């Protein structure tokens, strides 16, 4: 392993010989300069500098001025400010300029060594700690997956796996990450069996063990919260629990979390079914029965979610006894997003404002179609990172910052999640069979029984049937349905893409969070 190279800039560099000799004995290489100009030149000429020590009070260029110029072309190199000046404004400027650490003179050799250990060895130490901790947790998770878990226990297992997934991301523990991925696959296999055995029972409104699901989400988690405080219900289409976890620290800067909860998406875990169900407060078959002009089956032409506002109004009229003022807006374009940012304070006079934001859904679909997005979001870690980057620079975050200055309640939810699919499963159907990769509905479907949950009588699952012999099948785990025609082409095209409609923890277990402005 090559030596760690340190550039040390200090106008009294000759007085630092004891510290420099100490570090050299510890096998660090020290480049010594006495002013900011030389420090900048050395940084430009030497690409092997690993850490920079900067004295703040140097003649000519100060440490802060030198720091600013170095940061213009060395954005990631760790920089430690070393100074006699304990003034708070100097510390704040240095921290704002993205220093890695801040030391007050006189500095002893062990103090410097500790700083270097934190900087250089931090990744290695974190990786080792995460690996050790997960090795201890692995057996516990495996034993829990093998137990007969109930709904809260499955939610807990899923959240625990996501917690470890994100720790693996941060620590770059590739080998342990692969083991965790296998454990997650095993968990989804068992979870699929759990859903298969219990799903129809959950749809019984008299079942005390049923989770909150799409059709009673607003009834259970939103309407009871309504009071004199303006309430915004933000539905981020396709928001998975792990994506909420990367947005949580950002949103928590301005809003305090009152309650973090979850609900289960109905099947199919798609916008057409789950989101219509959320706003109607009904299962799809009931929407089709009571509002036939507002429901379209898969084979029907035209948009499938064009009447969410109407369905929401009907549900409010049925369930809320006192009159309330509400608005509904759907954001599907950048222009609409910017308009929301400009006008969001106009909704402050409402009791309830519902905002449906489609970006994450568009991201997952675009990723399937665009090679550049496949590279940018090649796995869960990258998908989370892309979600975070989008949110930080979105008109939505700007709009939320505006209402955070008011006394509001913000409820964030979704309609379903997505799963990265990797295992093809052959299906044969007639020309009217639906094209979705994670569920199919149609006549005379032929499929592998082990890969699917089959619903031969759709009405039992609250689903409309397009004809007397129609049935539904839902892909389990990370399966995706392919027809025999052009099998290899579509196998390669859709493998490793994010899809939804079937049965997995990622698609079904959805976040619902209540927040209040601070």
C-alpha positions in Angstrom: 0.0 0.0 0.0 1.4 3.4 -1.0 2.1 6.1 1.7 -0.5 8.6 2.6 0.7 12.0 1.3 0.0 15.1 3.3 0.4 18.7 2.1 1.1 20.9 5.1 0.9 24.7 4.6 2.0 26.9 7.5 4.2 30.1 7.6 5.9 28.7 10.7 6.5 25.3 9.2 10.0 25.1 10.7 8.4 25.1 14.2 6.4 22.0 13.3 9.4 19.7 12.9 8.5 17.5 15.9 5.0 16.9 14.6 6.3 16.2 11.0 9.0 13.8 12.2 6.4 11.9 14.3 4.1 11.5 11.3 7.0 10.4 9.1 7.9 7.7 11.6 4.2 6.6 11.2 4.9 6.2 7.5 3.1 9.3 6.3 4.7 11.4 3.5 4.8 15.2 4.3 5.1 17.9 1.7 5.9 21.2 3.4 5.1 24.7 2.1 5.1 28.1 3.9 2.3 30.0 2.1 -1.0 29.7 0.4 0.3 30.4 -3.2 2.8 27.5 -2.9 0.0 25.3 -1.5 -2.2 26.0 -4.5 0.6 25.3 -6.9 1.5 22.1 -5.2 -2.1 20.9 -5.3 -2.3 21.6 -9.1 1.0 19.8 -9.8 0.7 16.8 -7.5 -2.4 14.6 -8.0 -1.3 12.2 -5.2 -2.0 14.5 -2.3 -4.4 12.7 0.0 -4.9 15.3 2.9 -4.2 19.0 3.2 -3.3 20.8 6.5 -3.9 24.6 6.2 -2.8 27.2 8.7 -5.4 30.0 8.8 -3.2 32.9 9.6 -0.7 33.0 6.7 0.7 36.2 5.1 -0.4 36.9 1.6 -3.3 34.5 1.2 -5.0 33.5 4.4 -6.0 29.9 5.1 -9.6 30.6 4.2 -8.7 32.3 0.9 -6.3 29.4 0.1 -9.1 26.9 1.0 -11.5 28.6 -1.4 -9.1 28.5 -4.3 -8.1 24.8 -3.7 -11.8 23.8 -3.4 -12.3 25.2 -6.9 -10.4 22.2 -8.4 -10.1 19.8 -5.5 -13.6 19.3 -4.3 -13.2 16.0 -2.5 -9.7 16.1 -0.9 -10.0 16.3 2.9 -8.8 19.6 4.2 -8.0 20.3 7.9 -7.8 23.9 9.1 -5.1 24.4 11.8 -5.2 27.9 13.5 -4.6 29.9 16.6 -7.8 31.8 15.9 -10.7 30.5 18.0 -13.2 33.2 16.7 -16.6 31.7 16.0 -16.9 33.4 12.6 -13.7 31.9 11.4 -14.9 28.4 12.3 -18.2 29.0 10.6 -16.5 30.2 7.4 -14.2 27.2 7.4 -17.1 24.8 7.9 -19.1 26.5 5.3 -16.2 26.1 2.9 -16.4 22.3 3.5 -13.4 21.6 5.6 -13.1 18.1 7.0 -11.8 19.0 10.5 -10.7 22.1 12.5 -7.8 22.0 15.0 -6.7 24.8 17.4 -3.0 25.4 17.9 -0.8 24.2 19.6 -1.5 20.8 18.2 0.3 17.7 19.6 1.3 14.8 17.4 -1.3 12.4 18.8 -4.1 14.9 18.1 -3.0 15.1 14.5 -2.7 11.3 14.2 -6.2 10.9 15.5 -7.5 13.3 12.9 -5.8 11.4 10.2 -7.2 8.1 11.4 -10.7 9.6 11.3 -10.2 10.9 7.8 -8.2 8.1 6.2 -9.5 5.1 8.1 -13.1 6.2 8.5 -14.4 4.2 5.5 -12.5 1.1 6.5 -13.5 1.3 10.1 -17.2 1.9 9.2 -17.1 -1.0 6.7 -15.6 -3.4 9.3 -18.2 -2.3 11.9 -21.1 -2.7 9.5 -19.8 -6.1 8.4 -19.4 -7.4 12.0 -22.8 -6.1 13.1 -24.6 -7.5 10.1 -22.9 -10.9 10.6 -24.5 -10.9 14.1 -27.9 -9.8 12.7 -27.9 -12.2 9.8 -29.0 -15.2 11.9 -31.7 -13.1 13.7 -33.2 -12.0 10.4 -33.1 -15.5 8.9 -34.8 -17.0 12.0 -37.5 -14.4 11.8 -38.2 -15.0 8.1 -38.6 -18.7 9.0 -41.2 -17.9 11.7 -44.9 -17.5 11.1 -44.9 -13.7 11.1 -47.9 -11.5 11.3 -48.4 -8.2 9.5 -46.5 -5.9 12.0 -43.7 -8.4 12.1 -43.3 -8.5 8.3 -43.2 -4.7 8.2 -40.5 -4.8 10.9 -38.5 -7.4 8.9 -38.8 -5.3 5.7 -37.7 -2.1 7.4 -34.8 -3.9 9.1 -33.6 -5.2 5.7 -33.8 -1.7 4.2 -31.9 -0.3 7.2 -29.1 -2.7 6.6 -29.2 -2.1 2.8 -28.6 1.6 3.4 -25.8 0.9 5.9 -24.2 -1.3 3.2 -24.5 1.5 0.7 -22.7 3.9 3.0 -19.9 1.5 4.0 -19.4 0.1 0.5 -19.5 -3.4 1.9 -19.9 -5.2 -1.4 -19.5 -8.8 -0.2 -21.9 -8.3 2.7 -24.3 -6.4 0.4 -24.5 -9.5 -1.8 -25.3 -11.7 1.2 -28.0 -9.2 2.3 -29.5 -9.2 -1.3 -29.8 -13.0 -1.1 -31.5 -12.7 2.3 -33.9 -10.1 0.9 -34.7 -12.5 -1.9 -35.5 -15.2 0.6 -37.6 -12.8 2.6 -39.6 -11.9 -0.5 -40.2 -15.6 -1.3 -41.7 -16.2 2.1 -43.6 -12.9 2.1 -45.2 -13.9 -1.2 -46.5 -17.1 0.4 -47.8 -15.0 3.3 -49.7 -12.7 0.9 -51.0 -15.7 -1.1 -52.3 -17.3 2.1 -54.0 -14.2 3.6 -54.8 -11.7 0.9 -58.5 -12.5 0.4 -59.0 -12.6 4.1 -57.6 -9.1 4.5 -60.3 -7.8 2.1 -62.9 -8.8 4.7 -63.8 -5.5 6.5 -64.8 -7.5 9.6 -61.3 -9.1 9.9 -59.6 -7.5 12.9 -56.2 -8.6 11.6 -56.5 -6.8 8.2 -54.0 -4.1 7.6 -54.9 -0.7 6.4 -55.1 -1.0 2.6 -55.5 1.2 -0.4 -59.3 1.4 -0.2 -59.4 2.5 3.4 -56.2 4.5 3.5 -57.8 8.0 3.6 -60.5 6.7 6.0 -58.0 5.4 8.5 -54.9 7.7 8.0 -56.0 11.0 6.6 -59.6 12.0 7.3 -59.3 11.4 11.1 -56.5 14.0 11.2 -58.5 16.8 9.7 -59.1 19.8 12.1 -58.6 23.5 12.0 -55.0 23.1 10.6 -54.7 23.1 6.8 -53.8 19.6 5.7 -51.8 18.7 2.6 -51.8 15.1 1.5 -48.9 14.5 -0.9 -49.1 11.3 -2.8 -45.7 10.5 -4.4 -46.4 7.8 -7.0 -44.2 4.7 -6.7 -42.5 5.9 -3.4 -40.9 2.9 -1.8 -40.0 2.8 1.9 -36.3 3.0 1.1 -36.9 6.2 -1.0 -38.8 7.7 1.9 -35.8 7.0 4.1 -33.4 9.0 1.9 -35.9 11.9 1.8 -36.6 11.8 5.5 -33.5 13.7 6.7 -34.2 16.5 4.1 -37.9 16.9 5.0 -37.2 16.7 8.7 -35.2 19.9 8.5 -38.4 21.8 8.2 -41.1 19.4 9.4 -41.3 17.4 12.6 -42.5 13.8 12.2 -45.6 13.1 14.2 -46.2 9.5 13.0 -44.5 7.1 10.7 -46.8 4.3 9.6 -47.5 2.0 6.7 -50.3 0.5 4.7 -50.6 -2.4 2.2 -51.3 -1.7 -1.5 -54.1 -3.8 -3.0 -53.3 -6.0 -6.0 -52.5 -5.3 -8.7 -49.9 -2.9 -7.3 -50.4 -0.4 -10.1 -51.6 3.2 -10.4 -54.8 2.2 -12.3 -56.0 -0.1 -9.4 -54.3 1.1 -6.2 -54.6 4.9 -6.7 -58.2 4.8 -7.9 -58.9 2.7 -4.9 -57.3 5.2 -2.5 -59.3 8.1 -3.8 -62.6 6.2 -4.2 -62.3 4.5 -0.8 -63.5 1.4 -2.6 -62.1 -1.7 -4.2 -61.9 -1.5 -8.1 -65.0 -3.8 -8.6 -67.0 -1.5 -6.4 -65.8 1.6 -8.4 -66.8 -0.2 -11.6 -70.3 -1.0 -10.1 -71.1 2.4 -8.6 -69.3 4.7 -11.0 -69.1 2.7 -14.3 -68.4 5.8 -16.4 -65.4 6.6 -14.3 -63.7 3.2 -14.4 -61.9 1.7 -17.4 -60.6 -1.9 -17.5 -57.2 -2.8 -18.8 -58.5 -3.5 -22.4 -60.4 -0.2 -22.6 -58.9 2.8 -24.5 -58.1 6.1 -22.7 -56.6 7.2 -19.4 -57.3 5.0 -16.5 -56.9 7.6 -13.7 -58.9 10.6 -15.1 -61.5 10.7 -12.3 -59.5 10.7 -9.1 -60.8 14.2 -8.2 -64.4 13.0 -8.7 -63.9 9.8 -6.7 -62.2 11.8 -3.9 -65.2 14.1 -3.7 -67.6 11.2 -3.5 -65.6 9.6 -0.7 -65.5 12.8 1.3 -69.2 13.2 0.9 -69.8 9.6 2.2 -67.4 9.7 5.1 -67.1 13.2 6.4 -70.2 14.6 8.0 -69.4 18.2 8.1 -68.7 20.2 4.9 -65.0 20.7 4.1 -63.2 22.7 1.5 -60.7 20.6 -0.5 -58.7 20.7 -3.7 -57.0 18.1 -5.8 -54.1 18.7 -8.2 -52.0 16.2 -10.2 -48.5 17.1 -11.2 -47.4 15.3 -14.4 -45.2 17.9 -16.1 -42.4 20.4 -15.2 -44.8 23.3 -16.1 -47.4 22.0 -13.6 -44.7 21.5 -11.0 -43.5 25.1 -11.3 -47.1 26.3 -11.2 -47.6 24.4 -7.9 -44.5 26.1 -6.5 -45.9 29.5 -7.5 -49.4 28.9 -6.2 -49.1 26.5 -3.2 -49.8 29.2 -0.6 -53.2 29.7 -2.3 -54.3 26.3 -0.9 -53.8 27.5 2.7 -57.5 28.3 3.0 -58.4 24.6 2.3 -59.2 22.0 5.0 -57.6 19.4 2.7 -55.3 19.7 -0.3 -54.4 16.6 -2.2 -51.3 16.7 -4.4 -50.5 13.7 -6.7 -46.9 14.0 -7.8 -45.9 11.6 -10.6 -42.1 12.1 -11.0 -41.0 8.8 -9.3 -43.4 6.8 -11.4 -42.1 8.5 -14.6 -38.5 7.9 -13.4 -39.1 4.1 -13.1 -40.8 3.9 -16.5 -38.2 6.1 -18.2 -35.5 4.0 -16.7 -36.8 1.0 -18.6 -36.8 3.0 -21.9 -33.7 5.1 -21.6 -30.2 3.5 -21.6 -28.7 6.5 -19.8 -31.2 6.2 -16.9 -30.5 2.4 -16.7 -26.8 3.4 -16.0 -27.7 6.1 -13.6 -30.1 3.9 -11.6 -28.6 0.5 -12.1 -29.5 -0.8 -8.6 -31.4 0.1 -5.5 -28.6 2.3 -4.1 -28.4 4.3 -7.4 -32.2 4.5 -7.6 -32.3 6.0 -4.1 -29.5 8.4 -4.9 -31.3 9.6 -8.1 -34.6 10.1 -6.1 -32.7 12.2 -3.5 -31.0 14.3 -6.2 -34.3 14.9 -8.0 -36.1 15.9 -4.8 -33.5 18.4 -3.7 -33.6 20.2 -7.0 -37.4 19.9 -7.6 -40.1 22.6 -7.5 -41.8 20.2 -5.1 -39.2 20.7 -2.4 -39.3 24.5 -3.0 -43.1 24.4 -2.6 -42.8 22.4 0.6 -40.4 24.9 2.0 -43.0 27.6 1.5 -45.8 25.8 3.4 -43.3 24.9 6.1 -43.3 28.5 7.2 -47.0 28.2 7.9 -48.8 26.1 10.5 -49.7 23.1 8.4 -50.1 19.3 8.6 -48.3 17.4 5.8 -49.1 13.8 5.2 -46.9 12.0 2.7 -47.9 8.7 1.2 -47.9 6.7 -2.1 -50.0 4.2 -4.0 -47.5 1.3 -4.4 -43.8 0.6 -4.7 -41.6 -1.1 -7.3 -39.2 -4.0 -7.4 -36.2 -4.6 -9.5 -37.1 -7.7 -11.6 -34.5 -10.4 -12.6 -36.3 -13.7 -13.1 -38.4 -14.2 -16.3 -41.5 -16.4 -16.2 -43.3 -17.5 -19.4 -47.0 -16.7 -19.9 -49.3 -17.6 -22.8 -52.5 -15.7 -23.4 -54.8 -14.4 -26.1 -54.5 -11.1 -27.9 -56.6 -9.3 -25.2 -54.3 -10.3 -22.4 -52.8 -7.3 -20.6 -49.2 -6.2 -21.2 -48.1 -5.5 -17.6 -45.0 -7.4 -16.7 -46.0 -8.1 -13.1 -49.7 -9.0 -13.5 -51.9 -10.3 -16.3 -55.6 -10.5 -16.7 -57.3 -12.3 -19.6 -58.8 -15.6 -20.7 -57.1 -19.0 -20.9 -53.9 -17.9 -19.3 -51.1 -20.5 -19.2 -48.4 -20.0 -16.7 -46.1 -21.6 -14.1 -48.1 -22.1 -10.9 -45.1 -21.7 -8.6 -44.4 -18.2 -10.0 -47.8 -16.6 -9.5 -50.8 -16.0 -7.3 -53.8 -16.8 -9.4 -57.2 -15.3 -8.8 -59.7 -17.2 -10.9 -62.7 -15.4 -9.5 -61.7 -11.7 -9.7 -64.7 -10.5 -7.6 -63.3 -12.3 -4.6 -60.3 -10.0 -4.8 -62.5 -6.9 -5.4 -61.5 -6.8 -9.1 -63.7 -6.3 -12.1 -63.7 -9.0 -14.8 -63.9 -8.0 -18.4 -65.7 -11.2 -19.4 -67.0 -14.4 -17.7 -63.8 -16.4 -18.0 -61.3 -13.6 -17.1 -58.8 -14.3 -14.3 -55.8 -12.5 -12.8 -52.3 -13.7 -12.1 -49.7 -11.8 -10.0 -46.0 -12.3 -10.2 -44.3 -13.3 -7.0 -40.9 -12.1 -5.8 -38.7 -10.7 -8.6 -40.4 -12.5 -11.5 -41.6 -10.8 -14.7 -43.9 -12.2 -17.3 -42.7 -12.8 -20.8 -44.5 -14.3 -23.9 -42.7 -17.0 -25.8 -42.5 -14.7 -28.9 -39.1 -12.8 -28.9 -38.5 -14.2 -25.5 -34.7 -13.6 -25.4 -35.0 -10.1 -26.7 -37.5 -9.0 -24.1 -35.8 -11.0 -21.4 -32.6 -8.9 -21.9 -34.6 -5.7 -22.3 -36.6 -5.9 -19.1 -34.2 -7.7 -16.8 -32.9 -5.5 -14.0 -35.6 -2.9 -14.5 -38.0 -1.5 -11.9 -41.6 -2.8 -12.3 -44.8 -3.0 -10.3 -48.1 -4.8 -10.3 -47.1 -8.0 -8.4 -46.3 -9.3 -4.9 -43.2 -8.2 -3.1 -42.4 -6.3 0.1 -41.2 -3.4 -2.0 -44.5 -3.1 -3.9 -47.0 -3.8 -1.2 -45.6 -2.4 2.1 -46.0 1.4 1.6 -45.1 4.3 3.8 -47.6 6.9 5.2 -46.2 9.7 7.3 -47.8 12.5 9.2 -45.7 15.7 9.7 -46.2 19.2 11.2 -44.3 22.3 10.3 -41.8 23.2 13.0 
